[in-house]
Amino acid sequence: MGSWGTALYSNDTSSDVRDMCNEVYPLVGIEEGTKLILKEYADIIKSDIIDNDYADFWFALADWQWKHGILTDEIKSKAISLLEAHTGIDEWDGSDIKKRLAVMDKLLKQLKSPQPKVKIPKVKIAKPKHKPGDIIIFRTCDKNYEYADSVWNIDECGFTHFYTDEIANKLPKNISPPYEAYEKYMAILCVGTIHQPHSQYVPEIMEEHSIYAYYDYINTIKPTLEDLKKCGFLPLNLRYGAELDEVGKNTWTYSFSIFAQNFSKKSDSETVIEKIYCVDESNRFQKLFSKKQYDNEYALLSTLYEAFSEIYNEKIRLDTIGIQLDNLLDSNKTNPSLRSPKEIKQIVDNERKEWEKKLFELESSEKYKNSNESKRLEMIRALINENMGL
């Protein structure tokens, strides 16, 4: 586990314990919550090594319980004995020793004082923000927004290896000119609800999230319901990595999840203009989708502009080479074929090896060795630009 400071929660163990406390105690109560925490950290608790990680666990648990008025005598006694013994202090050096001791002494004084009344945080279980048939029309921000370039602007094709050679070899590294979507109207349609565990520690408690389809509509003119009824829907390239066992997925899907808090009436990146209810639209989507062989999974895209960057990125980059995405309206049309995660991993590995080879050759050259630091950086930048096709 890592530390980045001497403060009580400036390390992985303590901050993770605090997060787990915040998660489980509101869900299952004091007794069961403590059992879950002790079970989760059994390896540290039962370890023969009494080090900083060991101390950090007990310090964090005791601190959290004390602040919420539920500190047990057993955990209090354990933490106090470790604090009085200055457990783990030998892992610190220089001026950090004094700072860490001050933190420990403060916690020790706190644990020996009367704890406040019991106050467990209330749990918030997500509920669907919309019902199937709800249409949300929104308008994107203007260029004056501080992060406008990064939220409603596409200037790179991104990672092209998802596609087969026939397409990937034609895709440019950059889109020129950049595709801007400032002050444009767009719309999404709620098409259902998905259930997800609220907590990895208490998987039986479920949250519900609305899932949406993106209309194939982006315009300076606000759409009417009749306009949208004529529209198709844009797909998302759903990607699961293939890191360890090379089991993954790379497929087209047409629905995605957006967290409820994104739909404030006014936000910096977009403004919700209008909500229309038309259950026939949800039924239309389901009917169109049922005629296709696409995956019906969803992706956790938590913001509207994140969905834009993922979905319109596919549309715009393929438009540059004259390929139109299937928006479900044409029963004979399908989306471009995609490589498997295993194939993608192989391509990435080969590119990395090729890059490492080029970098090694550059750093081994006499020109590089005889140059100063500034000149060396220029050479590396030039190699990067060459590698990216810039």
C-alpha positions in Angstrom: 0.0 0.0 0.0 1.3 3.5 -0.7 1.5 6.7 1.3 1.7 10.2 0.0 1.8 12.2 3.2 1.9 11.9 7.0 -1.8 12.8 7.6 -4.1 10.1 8.9 -5.7 9.4 5.6 -2.8 10.1 3.3 -2.3 6.5 2.4 -4.1 3.8 0.5 -5.0 1.6 3.5 -6.6 4.4 5.6 -8.5 6.0 2.8 -9.8 2.7 1.6 -11.0 1.8 5.1 -12.7 5.1 5.4 -14.4 4.6 2.1 -15.6 1.2 3.1 -16.9 2.5 6.4 -18.9 5.2 4.5 -20.3 2.5 2.3 -21.2 -0.4 4.5 -22.3 1.0 7.8 -25.3 2.9 6.3 -26.3 -0.2 4.5 -26.1 -3.0 7.1 -25.7 -1.4 10.5 -23.0 -1.3 13.1 -22.5 -4.9 14.0 -22.7 -6.4 10.5 -20.7 -3.5 9.0 -17.8 -4.1 11.4 -17.9 -7.8 10.5 -17.6 -7.0 6.8 -14.7 -4.6 7.3 -12.8 -7.1 9.5 -13.4 -9.8 6.9 -12.3 -7.6 4.0 -9.0 -6.7 5.8 -8.4 -10.2 7.3 -5.0 -10.4 5.5 -3.7 -7.3 7.2 -5.3 -8.1 10.6 -3.9 -11.6 10.7 -0.5 -10.7 9.3 2.6 -11.4 11.4 4.1 -8.1 10.2 3.1 -5.2 12.5 3.9 -2.4 10.2 2.5 0.9 8.9 -0.2 -0.8 6.9 -1.3 -2.7 9.9 -1.4 0.4 12.0 -3.1 2.5 9.3 -6.0 0.0 9.2 -6.7 0.2 13.0 -6.1 3.9 13.1 -8.6 4.6 10.3 -11.3 2.2 11.7 -11.0 3.6 15.2 -11.1 7.2 14.0 -14.2 6.6 11.8 -16.0 4.7 14.5 -15.2 7.4 17.1 -16.4 10.3 15.0 -19.7 8.5 14.4 -20.1 7.5 18.0 -19.8 3.7 17.5 -16.2 3.0 18.7 -16.1 -0.4 20.4 -13.9 -1.1 23.4 -12.0 -3.8 21.5 -11.1 -1.6 18.5 -10.4 1.4 20.8 -8.0 -0.7 22.9 -6.2 -2.0 19.8 -5.7 1.4 18.3 -4.6 3.0 21.5 -1.9 0.3 22.1 -0.6 0.8 18.6 -0.5 4.6 19.0 1.2 4.4 22.4 3.8 2.1 20.9 4.3 4.5 17.9 3.7 1.5 15.6 5.1 2.0 12.1 7.0 5.2 12.9 10.3 3.5 11.9 9.0 3.6 8.3 9.2 7.4 8.3 12.4 9.5 8.1 13.6 13.1 8.4 11.1 15.8 9.3 8.2 13.4 8.5 8.8 11.5 11.8 7.9 14.6 13.8 4.8 15.3 11.6 3.6 11.7 11.8 4.1 11.5 15.6 1.9 14.7 15.9 -0.8 13.0 13.9 -0.6 9.9 16.1 -0.6 11.9 19.3 -3.7 13.8 18.1 -5.6 10.6 17.4 -4.5 9.1 20.7 -5.9 12.1 22.6 -9.1 11.9 20.5 -9.7 8.2 21.2 -9.2 8.7 24.9 -11.9 11.4 25.0 -15.7 10.9 25.1 -17.0 10.1 21.6 -20.0 12.0 20.2 -23.5 10.6 19.9 -24.2 7.9 17.3 -24.6 9.4 13.9 -24.5 7.0 10.9 -24.6 8.7 7.4 -27.8 8.1 5.5 -27.6 5.8 2.5 -28.6 7.1 -1.0 -29.8 4.4 -3.3 -30.1 5.6 -6.9 -33.6 5.5 -8.5 -34.5 5.9 -12.2 -34.5 9.5 -13.2 -36.8 9.0 -16.1 -39.3 6.5 -17.4 -39.3 4.8 -20.8 -40.7 7.3 -23.3 -39.2 10.3 -21.7 -37.3 12.4 -24.3 -34.7 14.9 -23.0 -33.8 17.7 -25.3 -30.7 19.7 -24.4 -28.4 22.3 -25.9 -24.7 22.3 -25.6 -22.6 25.2 -24.2 -21.0 28.0 -26.2 -17.3 28.4 -26.7 -16.9 30.7 -23.7 -17.3 27.7 -21.3 -13.8 27.0 -19.8 -13.8 23.3 -20.9 -15.8 23.7 -24.1 -13.0 22.3 -26.3 -12.8 19.1 -24.3 -16.5 18.4 -24.0 -18.3 19.3 -27.3 -15.4 19.1 -29.7 -13.9 16.2 -31.5 -10.5 16.7 -33.2 -9.0 13.3 -33.0 -10.1 9.9 -34.3 -8.9 8.3 -31.2 -8.0 4.6 -31.0 -8.7 3.2 -34.5 -7.7 -0.5 -33.9 -11.2 -1.5 -32.9 -12.0 -1.7 -36.6 -10.8 -4.3 -39.1 -7.9 -3.4 -41.4 -10.2 -2.4 -44.2 -11.4 0.5 -42.1 -8.6 1.2 -39.7 -6.0 1.7 -42.5 -8.2 4.4 -44.0 -8.9 6.4 -40.8 -6.8 9.5 -40.3 -5.1 10.2 -36.9 -6.9 13.5 -36.7 -10.1 14.9 -38.0 -9.6 18.1 -40.0 -11.2 20.5 -39.5 -12.3 19.6 -35.9 -15.9 18.7 -35.4 -17.5 21.3 -33.2 -20.9 20.9 -31.5 -21.2 24.2 -29.6 -24.7 25.6 -29.1 -26.3 22.6 -30.8 -29.6 20.9 -29.9 -29.4 17.1 -29.2 -31.8 14.6 -27.7 -31.8 11.3 -25.9 -34.7 8.9 -25.3 -35.2 6.8 -22.1 -35.7 3.2 -23.2 -35.6 1.3 -19.9 -34.1 0.7 -16.5 -31.1 -1.4 -15.3 -30.3 -2.7 -11.9 -26.8 -2.7 -10.4 -25.4 -3.5 -6.9 -25.0 -0.4 -4.9 -22.0 -1.8 -3.1 -19.4 -4.4 -3.9 -19.6 -5.4 -0.3 -23.4 -5.7 -0.1 -24.3 -6.9 -3.6 -27.9 -7.7 -2.7 -28.8 -4.0 -2.4 -29.6 -2.8 -5.8 -29.6 0.6 -7.5 -31.7 1.5 -10.5 -30.5 3.6 -13.4 -32.4 4.8 -16.5 -30.9 3.8 -19.8 -31.0 5.9 -22.9 -30.6 5.9 -26.6 -29.0 8.8 -28.5 -31.1 10.3 -31.3 -29.3 10.8 -34.6 -29.9 14.5 -34.3 -27.6 17.4 -33.8 -28.7 20.8 -35.1 -28.9 24.5 -34.4 -32.7 24.2 -34.6 -34.5 22.8 -31.6 -36.3 19.5 -32.6 -40.0 19.0 -32.4 -41.5 15.6 -31.4 -42.3 15.1 -35.0 -38.7 15.7 -36.0 -37.5 13.1 -33.6 -40.0 10.5 -34.7 -38.3 10.5 -38.1 -34.8 10.1 -36.5 -32.8 7.0 -36.1 -30.5 6.2 -33.1 -26.7 6.3 -32.9 -24.8 3.2 -31.6 -22.0 3.0 -29.1 -19.0 0.8 -29.6 -19.0 -1.0 -26.2 -15.5 -2.1 -25.3 -14.3 -4.3 -22.4 -10.6 -4.7 -22.0 -8.6 -7.9 -22.4 -5.8 -7.5 -19.9 -5.2 -10.7 -18.0 -7.2 -13.6 -19.4 -7.9 -12.0 -22.7 -11.6 -12.3 -22.2 -13.3 -9.2 -23.4 -15.9 -7.7 -25.7 -15.9 -5.3 -28.5 -19.4 -4.8 -29.9 -22.0 -2.4 -31.0 -24.9 -1.5 -28.7 -27.6 1.2 -28.7 -28.3 2.0 -25.0 -26.2 3.4 -22.2 -26.7 4.6 -18.6 -26.5 8.2 -17.5 -26.4 9.0 -13.8 -29.4 11.0 -12.5 -27.3 13.9 -11.1 -26.3 14.9 -14.7 -29.8 16.2 -15.4 -29.8 19.5 -13.6 -31.8 22.2 -15.3 -28.7 24.2 -16.0 -25.1 23.0 -16.0 -21.9 24.4 -17.3 -21.5 22.0 -20.2 -25.1 21.7 -21.4 -28.6 23.0 -20.6 -31.7 20.8 -20.5 -34.3 22.6 -22.6 -37.3 20.4 -22.6 -38.7 17.0 -21.5 -41.3 15.3 -23.7 -43.1 12.1 -22.9 -44.0 9.7 -25.7 -44.0 6.0 -24.9 -44.5 5.3 -28.6 -40.9 6.4 -29.1 -39.6 3.9 -26.6 -41.6 1.2 -28.3 -40.3 2.4 -31.7 -36.8 2.1 -30.5 -37.4 -1.4 -29.2 -39.0 -2.5 -32.4 -36.2 -1.1 -34.6 -33.6 -2.6 -32.4 -35.2 -6.1 -32.3 -34.7 -6.4 -36.0 -30.9 -6.2 -35.6 -28.3 -8.5 -34.2 -26.6 -6.0 -32.0 -25.7 -6.4 -28.3 -28.3 -5.2 -25.9 -25.9 -4.3 -23.1 -25.3 -0.9 -21.7 -22.3 1.3 -20.8 -21.9 3.5 -17.8 -21.5 6.9 -19.4 -22.1 9.3 -16.5 -22.5 12.6 -18.4 -24.1 13.8 -21.6 -20.8 15.1 -23.0 -19.1 11.8 -22.2 -21.8 10.0 -24.2 -21.3 12.6 -27.0 -17.5 12.0 -27.1 -18.0 8.2 -27.2 -20.9 8.0 -29.6 -20.4 10.9 -32.0 -16.7 10.1 -32.1 -17.6 6.9 -34.0 -20.0 8.7 -36.3 -17.6 11.6 -37.2 -14.5 9.5 -37.7 -16.3 7.1 -40.0 -17.9 10.0 -41.9 -14.4 11.1 -42.8 -14.0 8.0 -45.0 -17.5 7.9 -46.3 -19.0 5.2 -44.0 -22.3 5.9 -42.3 -23.2 4.2 -39.0 -26.4 2.1 -38.9 -29.0 4.3 -37.1 -31.5 1.3 -37.2 -33.8 2.9 -39.8 -32.6 0.7 -42.7 -33.3 -3.0 -42.0 -30.6 -4.1 -44.5 -27.8 -1.9 -43.0 -25.3 -3.1 -40.4 -22.4 -1.4 -38.6 -18.8 -2.0 -39.5 -17.1 -5.1 -38.2 -14.9 -4.9 -35.1 -11.8 -6.7 -34.0 -11.9 -8.9 -31.0 -10.2 -7.7 -27.8 -7.6 -10.4 -28.2 -6.7 -9.1 -31.7 -6.6 -5.5 -30.4 -4.3 -6.5 -27.6 -1.9 -8.1 -30.1 -1.9 -5.0 -32.2 -1.2 -2.7 -29.2 1.6 -5.0 -28.0 3.2 -5.0 -31.4 3.0 -1.2 -31.6 4.5 -0.8 -28.2 7.4 -3.1 -29.1 7.9 -1.1 -32.3 7.9 2.2 -30.4 10.4 0.8 -27.8 12.6 -0.3 -30.7 12.6 3.2 -32.3 13.2 4.9 -29.0 16.1 2.6 -28.2 17.6 3.2 -31.7 17.3 7.0 -31.2 18.8 7.0 -27.7 21.7 4.7 -28.9 22.6 7.1 -31.8 25.7 9.2 -31.6 23.7 12.3 -32.5 21.4 11.8 -29.5 24.3 11.0 -27.1 26.2 14.1 -28.2 23.2 16.5 -27.8 22.2 18.5 -24.8 19.0 17.9 -22.9 16.9 20.4 -24.8 18.0 18.9 -28.2 17.3 15.4 -27.0 13.7 16.4 -26.1 13.2 17.9 -29.6 14.4 14.5 -31.1 11.9 12.6 -28.9 9.1 14.9 -29.8 9.9 14.6 -33.5 9.8 10.8 -33.1 6.5 10.9 -31.3 5.0 13.1 -34.0 6.3 10.8 -36.7 4.9 7.8 -34.9 1.5 9.5 -34.7 1.5 10.5 -38.3 1.5 14.2 -37.5 
